[in-house]
């Protein structure tokens, strides 16, 4: 449950035309993402090390090339790049939670809300400060360890996040146009379904669950052997989809109820919804709760990112958790300044295809490196892992379910992710 559910899914659904996008997304989660989730969990639980060491050790044990370790490095590189800008966007959510609670934009019209957001992005010091707050919180939680830090934080944050999301859905149903939102989300208009939108929906499906980054692989290293992998994968994929749909039901009733633009793009939350919050009764507090929800969701994701990146340092450098977390966090903080400056000091710097530095980093992560990692994980699990190992880790027999999963891992998932990868490279930005 992260910004992928609460920020990326709503704005892609809005620009993708609604129900048709959602339908493709849901099918992709079940058919493409769920098998890949199982593949990463199987590999991670069997190896119980950092992604590079797990893949190297497992590859050597089955007679495959130890060069598969580079897949682990690819995932960690992708994750490090993503973490650097993810922390900056997470800082936006914290900033807007405070701005909303303080009534900074109460009573503003659309132009004033837009001017406020532009002024915020134009201020490198303010953006850097909120970026630093997110990084400090993340480092502190991860440095406390798996149980005292990460597990305790997630166990307390996740129920609170879900409860708050349900409250926001209830409020949106009362204050907004819930009927219009439900029709937009659940009544597909196939005339709006283009190849580009289909590729975006599939890309959203595996990006929101973080497959291909090595996150699930690393977390699975702590997983007990008695936990059933197929059931766990179904819970992960199902819960992720549920949260994304609930986020849509919390956002789009406000959008339609206040005559806002559903296709507002990346600014749907910070511009469009802020306009709605500024105009609605109790909008100051509803907006603050919503942005706090986003901030906490982002924090649970940054925690998992640091854990993955730090795992290799602890193995090879013998660093303590606090030092490892500090090294990873401070390095990502410095790289994140490139994203901060992309909106102000470096706004005119366009390295490739008129993309800013932030656009380029985001494009490489989401459209190139993450799909490439997902494709390679699917190929490794589907074609290189021995059947006996898969059956043992999955806890299955050679029945219909296993044959279906094997077919999906070998053919459907690689072809679908390959299509996303080709589409991303063909249309940069």
C-alpha positions, -999 to 999 in steps of 0.1 A, spaced: 0 0 0 19 30 -13 18 60 -36 13 36 -65 -22 29 -52 -31 63 -39 -14 86 -65 -4 66 -96 -35 45 -100 -61 73 -98 -43 96 -122 -36 68 -147 -73 57 -144 -84 93 -151 -62 98 -181 -70 62 -193 -107 67 -195 -119 49 -164 -136 15 -165 -118 0 -194 -84 8 -179 -95 -6 -145 -107 -39 -162 -74 -44 -180 -56 -36 -147 -75 -61 -127 -70 -89 -153 -33 -81 -155 -30 -84 -117 -45 -118 -117 -30 -133 -148 4 -115 -150 14 -101 -117 3 -129 -93 25 -155 -109 54 -131 -108 48 -124 -71 50 -162 -65 82 -164 -85 99 -137 -65 87 -152 -32 99 -187 -41 134 -174 -51 137 -151 -21 126 -177 5 148 -204 -10 179 -182 -11 174 -161 21 200 -135 11 202 -102 -7 189 -103 -43 224 -106 -60 236 -134 -36 203 -152 -37 203 -153 -75 239 -163 -78 236 -190 -52 204 -204 -66 217 -203 -102 249 -222 -93 230 -248 -73 208 -256 -104 236 -255 -129 227 -222 -144 251 -192 -150 261 -172 -120 256 -141 -141 219 -143 -130 233 -123 -100 232 -93 -123 194 -95 -122 196 -88 -85 219 -58 -91 195 -45 -118 167 -46 -93 187 -28 -67 198 -1 -92 162 4 -102 151 6 -66 178 31 -57 168 54 -86 131 51 -77 138 57 -40 156 90 -48 125 105 -64 99 86 -44 112 103 -12 107 137 -29 71 130 -39 65 116 -4 78 149 9 51 167 -11 24 146 6 38 156 41 39 192 30 4 192 18 -9 174 49 6 204 69 -7 230 45 -42 216 45 -43 213 83 -30 249 86 -57 261 62 -31 275 38 -53 270 7 -88 271 23 -112 290 1 -87 291 -28 -100 287 -64 -83 265 -90 -59 292 -102 -48 300 -66 -43 263 -58 -22 259 -90 -1 290 -81 5 276 -46 17 243 -60 40 260 -85 54 282 -58 61 252 -37 79 234 -65 99 265 -73 113 267 -38 143 242 -37 148 248 1 112 239 11 112 208 -12 146 197 1 134 202 37 104 179 33 125 154 13 149 153 43 121 147 68 109 116 48 145 103 46 152 109 83 120 91 93 128 62 70 164 58 83 152 59 119 126 32 115 148 9 94 178 13 118 157 -1 147 156 -35 130 131 -59 114 108 -64 144 114 -33 166 114 -9 136 99 -22 103 74 -48 116 61 -25 144 57 4 121 39 -16 94 17 -33 119 5 0 133 5 20 101 -13 -4 78 -46 -8 98 -46 29 104 -41 36 67 -69 12 57 -93 26 83 -86 62 72 -90 52 35 -124 37 43 -134 69 62 -124 89 32 -145 67 9 -175 72 32 -170 109 32 -166 111 -6 -198 91 -10 -217 117 11 -199 149 -1 -193 140 -37 -210 123 -67 -205 86 -58 -228 74 -86 -208 91 -113 -175 79 -98 -188 43 -97 -200 44 -133 -166 59 -144 -147 32 -126 -168 1 -132 -186 7 -165 -160 1 -192 -161 22 -224 -141 1 -248 -140 28 -274 -114 45 -251 -92 14 -249 -62 20 -271 -30 -1 -272 -12 26 -252 -38 25 -225 -37 -13 -223 1 -11 -219 -2 16 -192 -27 -6 -173 -5 -36 -175 25 -15 -164 5 -1 -135 -4 -37 -124 31 -49 -118 46 -15 -108 21 -11 -80 30 -44 -65 68 -37 -69 76 -68 -88 109 -68 -106 126 -46 -80 137 -74 -57 115 -60 -29 93 -91 -26 124 -113 -30 141 -96 0 111 -96 22 105 -133 14 139 -141 29 123 -136 63 93 -157 54 87 -190 74 86 -222 53 51 -231 64 35 -201 48 16 -211 16 31 -191 -13 0 -193 -36 -23 -180 -9 2 -153 1 5 -141 -35 -33 -140 -38 -35 -119 -7 -8 -95 -19 -23 -91 -53 -59 -89 -40 -51 -64 -13 -31 -42 -36 -60 -41 -61 -86 -35 -33 -66 -5 -20 -63 9 -55 -100 6 -62 -108 22 -28 -85 51 -36 -104 56 -68 -137 56 -48 -122 82 -24 -109 105 -51 -133 104 -81 -166 112 -62 -149 145 -51 -136 151 -87 -171 146 -103 -190 162 -74 -171 195 -77 -168 195 -115 -131 188 -116 -110 172 -144 -107 135 -140 -79 135 -165 -58 159 -144 -27 137 -148 1 136 -122 -14 168 -106 -48 151 -100 -41 149 -62 -20 180 -55 -39 203 -79 -73 190 -87 -82 175 -53 -68 204 -34 -92 226 -53 -120 204 -42 -108 203 -6 -105 241 -6 -142 244 -16 -159 217 4 -173 218 40 -146 205 64 -123 203 34 -94 216 55 -95 185 77 -105 160 50 -76 172 29 -52 169 58 -64 134 65 -61 124 28 -25 138 24 -15 122 58 -28 89 44 -6 93 13 24 103 34 21 72 57 16 49 27 47 64 11 66 58 43 58 21 44 72 19 8 104 38 15 110 15 45 109 -16 23 131 1 -3 159 8 22 156 -27 36 163 -42 2 192 -18 -6 207 -22 28 206 -61 28 236 -62 4 257 -38 25 251 -58 57 262 -90 40 293 -77 23 305 -47 44 295 -61 78 278 -28 86 253 -24 115 217 -17 106 220 20 117 251 26 96 237 7 66 204 26 67 223 59 71 246 52 41 217 42 18 195 70 30 221 97 27 231 85 -8 195 85 -20 190 119 -4 218 134 -25 205 118 -57 170 130 -48 183 166 -50 184 161 -88 146 156 -87 142 186 -64 162 208 -87 143 196 -118 114 217 -108 134 249 -101 171 254 -106 174 228 -134 140 233 -149 155 242 -183 178 211 -183 164 186 -208 188 156 -213 167 135 -236 134 141 -256 125 172 -238 124 154 -204 136 170 -172 161 151 -150 132 139 -129 112 128 -160 143 109 -172 149 91 -139 112 82 -136 111 70 -172 141 48 -168 127 32 -136 91 27 -146 92 22 -184 126 5 -189 144 -10 -159 114 -23 -139 98 -41 -168 131 -55 -178 136 -69 -143 101 -83 -142 107 -100 -176 139 -116 -164 124 -128 -131 96 -145 -151 120 -162 -175 143 -174 -146 114 -188 -127 96 -203 -157 125 -218 -176 154 -222 -153 140 -232 -119 136 -270 -116 101 -283 -113 109 -301 -80 121 -269 -64 90 -250 -76 66 -277 -64 83 -278 -30 83 -241 -24 48 -236 -38 35 -265 -18 17 -279 -48 14 -312 -66 15 -316 -104 -21 -307 -108 -41 -282 -129 -31 -252 -107 6 -259 -110 4 -264 -148 -15 -232 -151 10 -213 -130 39 -228 -150 23 -218 -183 17 -182 -170 53 -179 -158 68 -192 -190 46 -176 -217 19 -151 -206 38 -130 -181 70 -127 -201 51 -117 -233 30 -92 -215 59 -76 -197 79 -76 -229 51 -57 -246 52 -31 -218 90 -28 -221 88 -23 -259 60 2 -256 80 21 -230 112 23 -251 93 32 -282 75 61 -265 100 78 -242 85 100 -215 
